[in-house]
Amino acid sequence: MTRREPLCKCQSNGGKQRDEGIQRGDGEQQRCLCAAGVTSRHVRADVEAAGFSKSIVTGVELAVSANVSQDVTLDVGKLTETVEVTANVVAVTTADAQVSAAVTMTDIDNLPQLARTPISLTYFQPGVAISQNGSNAGADYSYSHINGMRQGSNNNTLDGIDVNDAVAPRLGLSMTANNTDSVEEFRVITEGGKAEYGRNAGGQVELITRSGTNSYHGALFEYIRNTDLNANDFFSNKSGVAKPMFIQNMFGGSFGGPIKHNKLFIFGNEQSRRTHQQISRNRTVPTELAKQGIFQWTTGGVTQQFNVLNADPRHKGIDPPSRR
């Protein structure tokens, strides 16, 4: 790969970030390699050469870990002439056989996520079979399958760094804290992962953190769950048990901006949670009559009883003293 007189230039973030593309030639055809800018996933490519009209391609969308090819034709003409072309809306990946889906910033900002964990959106990708951890208590979907692979045969990375559970690399579980305001986008590869991923044969989840831009931006948030706003549990309502206390405050903020315009940026994010919770347990226990061996039920509005002690010919009862 050699550097020559610039043949193409790549722009992102509405032209605010501009870099020269790396060109590579193989005779008559020239290739220009562009990378998505840190502030935008949309790239504009300006292609020019002596003796040809300048060509501008807009609307090229580059998601995380995506290789997008866009053919550009230069017409013979003056360099002062410009031909503007809009990129294909639907790009077909021809560089590899991977089957994947990208979860964009728009999805992360608009789709609901319990506890503000965007990685949980992986459960809703094609090829994912949602399953629990074998227990009916709770809903831990991190043991879900991808395309029939084993539970725990998945790989999660954050900015290329391993964030898997050391015991079982589960789907949608990151051991490094992240939240809705810190993740920009991520890609879920469900089939045909390349050798560069390795580790596991299941799904590959690649998360990318957000970054600063050429403008200063910040946000503060607080989400409140309060006992007065919560509904009581169905079984607690049925048994007349009062609503338990549950007060949760989830708060934090983020801030980003430029250190050096178009070159160096800064971004920070913090999220905290404070929870005060009471838990009520409903258990079925024998009534005072049942402890005496008398079982009572109602049929057709008529109360009936069965006395175990009287029905026992030896009259030992439900808990004979000899067994105490």
Secondary structure, 3 states (H helix, E strand, C coil): CCCCCCCEEEEECCCCEEEECEEEECCCCEEEECCCCCCCCEEEEEECCCCECEEEEEEEECCCCCCCCCCCCCCECCCCCEEEEECCCCCCCCCCCCEEEEECHHHHHHCCCHHHCHHHHHHHCCCEECCCCCCCCCCCHHHCEECCCCCCCCEEEECCEECCCCCCCCCCCCCCCCCCCCEEEEEEEEECCCCCCCCCCCCEEEEEECCCCCCCEEEEEEEEECHHHCCCCHHHHHHCCCCCCEEEEEEEEEEEEEEECCCEEEEEEEEEEEEEECCCCCCCCCCHHHHCCEEEEEECCEEEEEEHHHHCCCCCCCCCHHHC
